[in-house]
Amino acid sequence: MEDNRIRDPLPADVINNLSPIARPAEVNELDNLMGEYMMPLIVENRSSIIYPPYGHDNFQLRSDVINLFLNNVSLYGRTDENPHYHISHFDEYCENFKYHGVNEEAIMIRLFPHTH
């Protein structure tokens, strides 16, 4: 005989042993308004990018350097753009920003998001 009952995805003892971050949120559906079912839940995701340290405690990228990359090394995703040219152009610009004792890779990783 088939069991047609709806079951919880995880048993209660498994849920209780999960960390608070992994534990599913409890929702009391009686308190929700109809419009709330139409709005997506906002889930805060952490970035998967791990930035290496600069190597100096007081080093920061200047805003004029960031603006230079925003204005001159842009890739918009159009069909007529070449991503390989974008990367080589980005590398060429990064070669102009070498600082003594500062990790070049840390600078490049922080500047690349400003080229979109």
The 8 nearest C-alpha neighbors of each residue, nearest first, counted from 0:
[[1, 2, 3, 4, 5, 6, 7, 8],
 [2, 0, 3, 4, 5, 6, 7, 8],
 [1, 3, 4, 0, 5, 6, 7, 8],
 [4, 2, 1, 5, 6, 0, 7, 8],
 [3, 5, 2, 6, 1, 7, 0, 8],
 [6, 4, 3, 7, 2, 8, 9, 1],
 [5, 7, 4, 8, 9, 10, 3, 2],
 [6, 8, 9, 10, 5, 11, 4, 14],
 [9, 7, 6, 10, 5, 11, 14, 13],
 [10, 8, 7, 13, 11, 14, 12, 6],
 [9, 11, 13, 12, 14, 7, 8, 6],
 [12, 10, 14, 13, 15, 9, 7, 16],
 [11, 13, 15, 14, 10, 16, 9, 17],
 [12, 14, 16, 10, 11, 15, 9, 17],
 [15, 13, 11, 17, 16, 12, 22, 10],
 [16, 14, 12, 13, 17, 11, 22, 18],
 [15, 17, 13, 14, 12, 18, 22, 11],
 [18, 16, 14, 22, 15, 21, 19, 13],
 [17, 19, 21, 20, 22, 16, 15, 14],
 [20, 18, 22, 21, 17, 23, 15, 16],
 [19, 21, 18, 22, 17, 23, 24, 14],
 [22, 20, 18, 19, 17, 23, 14, 24],
 [21, 23, 19, 17, 20, 18, 14, 24],
 [24, 22, 21, 25, 14, 20, 19, 17],
 [25, 23, 26, 22, 21, 19, 20, 27],
 [24, 26, 23, 27, 22, 28, 14, 19],
 [27, 25, 28, 24, 30, 31, 29, 23],
 [26, 28, 29, 30, 25, 31, 24, 32],
 [27, 29, 31, 30, 26, 32, 25, 36],
 [28, 30, 27, 31, 32, 26, 33, 35],
 [31, 29, 28, 27, 32, 26, 33, 35],
 [32, 30, 28, 29, 35, 33, 27, 36],
 [31, 33, 35, 34, 30, 36, 29, 28],
 [32, 34, 35, 36, 31, 37, 38, 30],
 [35, 33, 37, 36, 32, 38, 31, 39],
 [36, 34, 37, 38, 32, 33, 31, 39],
 [35, 37, 34, 38, 33, 32, 31, 39],
 [36, 38, 35, 34, 39, 33, 40, 32],
 [39, 37, 35, 36, 40, 34, 41, 33],
 [40, 38, 41, 37, 36, 35, 42, 34],
 [39, 41, 42, 38, 35, 36, 37, 43],
 [42, 40, 39, 43, 38, 44, 35, 37],
 [43, 41, 40, 44, 39, 45, 24, 20],
 [42, 44, 41, 45, 46, 40, 20, 39],
 [45, 43, 42, 46, 47, 41, 48, 20],
 [44, 46, 47, 43, 48, 42, 49, 20],
 [45, 47, 48, 44, 49, 43, 50, 112],
 [46, 48, 49, 45, 44, 50, 43, 108],
 [49, 47, 46, 50, 45, 108, 51, 109],
 [50, 48, 47, 51, 46, 108, 52, 105],
 [49, 51, 48, 52, 105, 108, 109, 53],
 [50, 52, 105, 49, 53, 104, 102, 108],
 [53, 51, 54, 105, 50, 102, 55, 56],
 [54, 52, 102, 101, 55, 105, 51, 58],
 [53, 55, 101, 52, 102, 100, 56, 58],
 [56, 54, 53, 58, 57, 101, 100, 52],
 [55, 57, 58, 54, 53, 52, 59, 101],
 [56, 58, 55, 59, 53, 54, 60, 101],
 [59, 57, 55, 56, 60, 53, 101, 54],
 [60, 58, 61, 57, 53, 56, 55, 62],
 [61, 59, 62, 64, 58, 65, 106, 63],
 [60, 62, 64, 63, 59, 65, 66, 58],
 [61, 63, 65, 64, 66, 60, 67, 59],
 [62, 64, 66, 65, 61, 67, 60, 68],
 [65, 63, 67, 62, 66, 61, 68, 60],
 [64, 66, 62, 68, 67, 63, 69, 61],
 [67, 65, 69, 63, 68, 64, 70, 62],
 [68, 66, 64, 70, 65, 69, 71, 63],
 [67, 69, 72, 65, 71, 66, 70, 114],
 [70, 68, 66, 114, 113, 67, 71, 72],
 [69, 71, 67, 68, 66, 72, 73, 114],
 [70, 72, 68, 67, 69, 73, 114, 66],
 [73, 71, 68, 114, 69, 89, 70, 88],
 [72, 74, 114, 115, 71, 69, 75, 70],
 [73, 75, 115, 76, 114, 85, 72, 80],
 [74, 76, 77, 115, 73, 80, 114, 78],
 [77, 75, 74, 78, 80, 82, 79, 115],
 [76, 78, 79, 80, 75, 74, 81, 82],
 [77, 79, 80, 76, 81, 75, 82, 74],
 [78, 80, 77, 81, 76, 82, 75, 74],
 [81, 79, 77, 78, 82, 76, 74, 75],
 [80, 82, 84, 83, 85, 79, 78, 74],
 [83, 81, 85, 84, 86, 80, 74, 76],
 [84, 82, 86, 85, 81, 87, 88, 80],
 [83, 85, 87, 81, 82, 86, 88, 80],
 [84, 86, 82, 88, 83, 87, 89, 81],
 [87, 85, 89, 83, 88, 84, 90, 82],
 [86, 88, 90, 84, 89, 85, 91, 83],
 [87, 89, 91, 85, 86, 90, 84, 92],
 [88, 90, 86, 92, 87, 91, 85, 93],
 [91, 89, 93, 87, 92, 88, 86, 94],
 [90, 92, 88, 94, 89, 93, 87, 95],
 [91, 93, 89, 94, 90, 95, 88, 96],
 [94, 92, 90, 95, 96, 91, 89, 107],
 [93, 95, 91, 92, 96, 97, 90, 89],
 [96, 94, 93, 92, 97, 91, 90, 98],
 [97, 95, 93, 94, 98, 92, 103, 106],
 [96, 98, 95, 94, 103, 99, 93, 101],
 [97, 99, 101, 100, 96, 103, 102, 95],
 [98, 100, 101, 97, 102, 103, 55, 54],
 [99, 101, 98, 54, 102, 55, 53, 97],
 [102, 100, 54, 53, 98, 99, 103, 55],
 [101, 103, 53, 105, 104, 54, 100, 106],
 [104, 102, 106, 105, 101, 107, 97, 98],
 [103, 105, 107, 106, 102, 108, 51, 53],
 [106, 104, 108, 102, 51, 103, 107, 53],
 [105, 107, 103, 109, 104, 108, 110, 102],
 [106, 108, 104, 110, 109, 105, 111, 103],
 [109, 107, 105, 111, 110, 106, 104, 50],
 [108, 110, 106, 107, 111, 105, 112, 50],
 [111, 109, 107, 113, 108, 112, 106, 65],
 [110, 112, 113, 114, 108, 109, 107, 89],
 [113, 111, 114, 110, 115, 109, 108, 69],
 [112, 114, 111, 69, 110, 115, 68, 65],
 [115, 113, 73, 69, 72, 112, 111, 68],
 [114, 74, 73, 113, 75, 112, 69, 72]]
